[in-house]
Amino acid sequence: MPYVRLMLTTSLVMIAFAGNSLLCRAALKHTSIDAASFTTIRLASGAIMLWLVARLRSGARGRAGNWPSAFALCVYAAGFSFAYVTLPAATGALLLFGAVQATMISHGIWRGERLRGVQLMGLVLALGGLVGLLLPGLSAPPLLGALLMLSAGAAWGVYSLRGRGAGDPLAVTAGNFLRAVAIAAALSAATASGISVDGAGIGYAIASGAVASGLGYAIWYTVLPQLKATSAATVQLSVPVIASLGGIAFLGETLTLRWVLASLAVLGGIALVLLKRRESLGAR
């Protein structure tokens, strides 16, 4: 793939990933759909889209994915939706990204990877940014929503780690989405007394699942082999920034000084860890 096309395609995927935050927040703020129903519809529409893309691409009929990964996927999707009942899009995206990266970096440390010098400073800076964002104060995000989003990020980190080397990533993701629908449907049944849907909310959920998630992942898995591992991780630093700009433009959100400082610390700290890791790998 030519370089310009690769960059444009990658940018489109980052916009799609950020779009999930905007679509979910818009649905739960401006429509009557409940978080459990949004989760179920999002996963179902994503499963259908991914299955169609996988079939068109390879014609594969075999089953892929597994239930533990599907459970982690559902925990992510449910935590994501319930968190956005109260969180602004920008804050949610930052907390999600920070939790995902913290989970994956922690896993690397547990497996024996050692952070040195600037990398350790970067990790401390990123964690400090998350703590600073959550400290009590007038501009602090709602605690329950923040904890739900951190849980969603940790679940996505686990899901990503489980997916490494699991075969065809598109087919595996499609299979996990299909399984996650059953788990999400059980969640909806457990909260049946609070079910509420409308046309706009359903539309947002379908757009989030089929377009921002389904097509987004399908395109991402196309460009991912052409990106270096660290480049792929680093480019995702743009997702919280895109989400914040979208929140301002489309949802009428405003950014607080606390969010700006926290985002600089979180994104800057993670960038230091990732970039220094690339340098250390390149020196071997």
C-alpha positions in Angstrom: 0.0 0.0 0.0 1.5 3.4 -1.0 2.6 5.5 2.0 0.0 8.3 1.5 -2.8 5.8 1.2 -1.6 4.0 4.3 -1.6 7.2 6.3 -5.1 8.2 5.1 -6.5 4.8 5.8 -4.9 4.7 9.2 -6.3 8.2 10.0 -9.8 7.0 8.9 -9.6 4.1 11.3 -8.6 6.4 14.2 -11.6 8.6 13.4 -13.8 5.5 13.5 -12.4 4.4 16.8 -12.9 7.9 18.3 -16.4 7.8 16.7 -17.4 5.0 19.1 -17.1 7.4 22.0 -19.0 10.1 20.3 -21.8 7.8 19.1 -22.2 6.2 22.5 -22.2 9.4 24.4 -24.6 11.0 21.9 -27.0 8.1 22.2 -27.0 8.0 26.0 -27.2 11.7 26.4 -29.7 12.7 23.7 -31.9 9.6 23.2 -33.9 7.3 25.5 -31.9 4.1 24.8 -30.5 2.4 27.9 -26.8 1.4 28.2 -27.5 -2.4 28.2 -29.6 -2.2 25.0 -27.0 0.0 23.3 -24.4 -2.6 24.2 -26.4 -5.5 22.8 -27.3 -3.7 19.5 -23.8 -2.5 19.1 -22.3 -6.0 19.5 -25.0 -7.6 17.3 -24.5 -5.1 14.4 -20.8 -5.4 14.7 -20.9 -9.2 14.6 -23.1 -9.1 11.5 -20.7 -6.7 9.7 -17.6 -8.5 10.7 -19.1 -11.9 9.7 -20.1 -10.4 6.3 -16.6 -8.9 5.7 -14.9 -12.2 6.8 -17.1 -14.2 4.4 -16.6 -11.9 1.5 -12.9 -11.8 2.0 -12.1 -15.5 2.5 -15.4 -17.4 2.3 -14.4 -19.1 5.6 -17.1 -21.0 7.3 -15.2 -22.4 10.3 -15.8 -21.1 13.8 -13.2 -18.8 15.3 -12.8 -17.0 18.6 -13.5 -18.3 22.1 -15.7 -17.6 25.1 -13.1 -16.1 27.5 -12.2 -13.5 24.9 -15.9 -12.9 24.1 -16.5 -12.3 27.9 -13.6 -9.8 28.0 -15.1 -8.1 24.9 -18.5 -7.9 26.5 -17.1 -6.5 29.7 -15.4 -3.8 27.7 -18.5 -3.0 25.6 -20.8 -2.9 28.7 -18.4 -0.9 30.8 -18.0 1.5 27.9 -21.7 2.0 27.5 -22.6 2.4 31.2 -19.7 4.8 31.7 -20.9 7.1 29.0 -24.2 7.6 30.8 -22.3 10.2 32.9 -18.9 10.8 31.3 -18.1 13.3 28.6 -16.7 11.8 25.4 -13.2 13.3 25.8 -12.8 12.1 29.4 -14.1 8.7 28.6 -11.8 8.2 25.7 -8.8 9.3 27.7 -9.6 7.0 30.6 -10.2 4.1 28.2 -7.0 4.6 26.4 -4.9 5.0 29.6 -6.4 1.9 31.1 -5.8 -0.2 27.9 -2.2 0.9 27.7 -1.6 0.5 31.5 -2.9 -3.1 31.3 -0.7 -4.0 28.3 2.4 -2.4 29.8 1.8 -4.1 33.1 1.5 -7.4 31.4 4.8 -6.8 29.7 6.4 -6.0 33.0 4.9 -9.2 34.5 6.3 -11.2 31.7 9.8 -9.9 32.4 10.1 -6.7 30.3 12.0 -4.1 32.2 11.3 -0.3 32.0 14.4 1.9 32.4 15.1 5.6 32.6 12.8 7.5 30.4 10.4 4.6 30.0 9.8 4.4 33.8 9.4 8.2 34.0 6.8 8.0 31.2 4.8 5.3 33.0 4.9 7.3 36.2 3.8 10.4 34.3 0.9 8.6 32.6 -0.4 7.0 35.8 0.0 10.4 37.5 -2.1 12.0 34.8 -4.9 9.4 35.4 -4.8 9.9 39.2 -4.8 13.7 38.7 -7.9 13.4 36.5 -9.8 11.4 39.1 -8.9 13.5 42.2 -11.9 15.1 43.8 -12.8 18.6 42.7 -15.3 20.6 40.7 -14.0 19.3 37.4 -13.5 15.7 38.4 -15.5 13.2 36.4 -18.2 11.1 38.1 -16.4 8.4 40.1 -18.7 5.5 39.1 -18.5 6.4 35.4 -14.7 6.7 35.7 -14.3 3.3 37.4 -16.6 1.7 34.8 -14.5 3.1 31.9 -11.2 2.1 33.6 -12.7 -1.4 33.9 -13.7 -1.3 30.2 -10.1 -0.3 29.3 -8.6 -3.1 31.4 -11.0 -5.6 29.7 -10.0 -4.4 26.3 -6.4 -4.7 27.2 -7.0 -8.3 28.3 -8.9 -9.0 25.0 -6.1 -7.5 23.0 -3.5 -9.6 24.8 -5.5 -12.8 24.3 -5.8 -12.0 20.6 -2.1 -12.0 19.9 -1.2 -14.9 17.6 -4.8 -16.2 17.6 -4.9 -16.8 13.9 -6.9 -14.7 11.4 -7.7 -11.6 13.5 -10.7 -10.6 11.5 -12.3 -14.1 11.7 -11.4 -14.3 15.4 -12.9 -10.9 16.1 -16.1 -11.8 14.2 -16.4 -15.0 16.3 -15.8 -13.2 19.5 -18.4 -10.6 18.6 -21.0 -13.3 17.9 -20.4 -15.0 21.3 -20.4 -11.6 23.1 -23.9 -10.9 21.7 -25.3 -13.8 23.8 -23.6 -12.5 26.9 -24.9 -9.0 26.3 -28.4 -10.3 25.7 -28.3 -12.0 29.1 -27.2 -8.6 30.6 -30.2 -6.9 28.9 -32.5 -9.6 30.2 -31.2 -9.1 33.7 -31.9 -5.4 33.5 -35.2 -5.8 31.6 -37.1 -3.5 33.9 -34.8 -0.6 32.7 -35.0 -1.3 29.0 -35.7 1.7 26.9 -35.1 2.2 23.2 -36.0 4.6 20.4 -35.2 4.9 16.7 -32.4 7.4 17.2 -30.8 5.4 19.9 -30.9 2.2 17.8 -29.4 4.1 14.9 -26.5 5.3 17.0 -25.9 1.8 18.3 -26.0 0.3 14.8 -23.6 3.0 13.5 -21.3 2.3 16.4 -21.3 -1.5 15.9 -21.5 -1.9 12.2 -19.4 1.1 11.0 -17.1 2.4 13.8 -16.5 -1.1 15.2 -17.1 -3.6 12.5 -15.8 -1.7 9.4 -13.2 0.0 11.6 -11.7 -3.2 12.8 -11.8 -4.7 9.3 -9.9 -1.8 7.8 -7.5 -1.7 10.8 -6.6 -5.4 10.3 -5.8 -4.6 6.7 -3.3 -1.8 7.5 -1.9 -3.3 10.7 0.5 -5.7 9.0 2.1 -2.7 7.2 2.7 -0.7 10.4 5.5 -1.4 12.8 4.1 -2.6 16.2 5.2 0.5 18.0 3.9 2.8 15.2 0.5 1.0 15.5 0.5 1.6 19.2 1.7 5.2 18.9 -0.8 6.3 16.3 -3.6 5.3 18.7 -2.5 8.2 20.9 -4.6 10.3 18.5 -7.9 8.7 19.4 -8.6 10.6 22.7 -7.6 13.8 20.9 -10.0 13.2 18.0 -12.7 12.2 20.5 -12.2 15.5 22.4 -12.4 17.6 19.2 -15.5 15.7 18.2 -17.1 16.2 21.6 -16.5 20.0 21.2 -17.8 20.1 17.7 -20.8 17.8 17.9 -21.8 17.4 21.5 -21.2 20.9 22.9 -18.6 19.7 25.4 -15.9 22.0 26.9 -12.4 20.9 27.9 -11.3 21.7 31.4 -7.8 22.6 32.4 -7.7 19.4 34.5 -8.5 17.4 31.3 -5.9 19.2 29.2 -3.1 18.7 31.8 -4.1 15.0 32.4 -4.2 14.3 28.7 -0.7 15.8 28.2 0.6 13.6 31.1 -1.2 10.4 30.0 -0.6 10.6 26.3 2.9 12.1 26.7 3.9 9.5 29.2 2.7 6.5 27.1 4.4 8.0 24.1 7.7 8.0 26.0 7.3 4.3 26.9 6.4 3.3 23.4 9.0 5.3 21.6 11.8 4.3 24.0 10.7 0.7 23.6 11.2 1.1 19.8 14.6 2.6 20.3 15.7 -0.3 22.6 14.4 -2.9 20.2 16.1 -1.2 17.3 19.4 -1.2 19.2 19.4 -5.0 19.6 
